């Protein structure tokens, strides 16, 4: 049985200052319109949780179902940090594959605070991400800067390379009606923006944003019976965890006795996320037409391009400088504009990536359309060992 993406919808990203439910409902209604379905026809609703927004955020499935109007639909809610939306998609897809429903709605939305994210949910002394906040004072921008410094030391990448990532993504975002930042940028502007965590400047780092995204999933048989779109198939969803002795933090400065005593796994955590998706879909990175990766910072986009197999370690900068990862290039990366143009709305962002996969594979992405798009991958990573990679094909 195949599962298809029958509809997608988004609430534009920004700093709107309104309840997250409003963004999620707007995205859900847009996805239903796109699919040509009425809310009353949805059999299953999965909400990606936002844990900064009180009890309604913890029970997002019920929150969205209530806001859309109780119909008796079955619900689920899930939290997996930045991978929440992908895990919600996986839950809905699995229920369809099990034959327990024909059509499901997946929704994620967030209303975010000003500034960078703080750890929430209490003390987590066995979570390396929490520990780097608590013990090192390494907020997200400082953490991203460590990765950037590693690229510079190992591969010779420069701040000019990082600025070029922002320029590329800002151009794509300027063509995306749902992006928060819709202005192109120059390398000079990036390099002149305030220093946040050396070598990363303000324009190198993604913002925190309000926004919402939703997808309607259906079995291919149901979609054909109802005359819904079957153009885009959900080919794989990976939600793998790290393999011992690796932790979420893959930086040399965090090596422990365990990592010295035990041979490392074959792949890094991020690489394993993508590899599991390739294995399930029966394709490889060479078969991709484009990729949406997790550009929390400009330098991290280069890491992710290598992790998902678009280039060997240390060579993503070559792809960038050759124009291969730009719109019109051989393998566009973040044709949506990425987090550089959207910012983080945590439970919505993995779903938003899938919205972009669907639009590109349908051929409806407008001025940022990837020519002859046939397969796309979306990947991201969240706190405490959460990761996701989703592959869609046409």
Helices and strands as residue ranges (DSSP letters): E 3-14, H 20-35, G 39-41, E 44-48, H 54-58, H 60-68, E 74-78, G 81-83, H 84-97, E 103-110, H 128-136, H 140-155, H 159-173, H 187-192, E 195-197, E 200-201, G 202-204, E 210-219, H 220-226, E 233-238, G 252-254, H 257-261, H 269-281, G 285-287, E 290-292, H 298-307, H 316-322, E 332-333, H 338-342, H 346-362, G 366-368, E 375-382, E 386-393
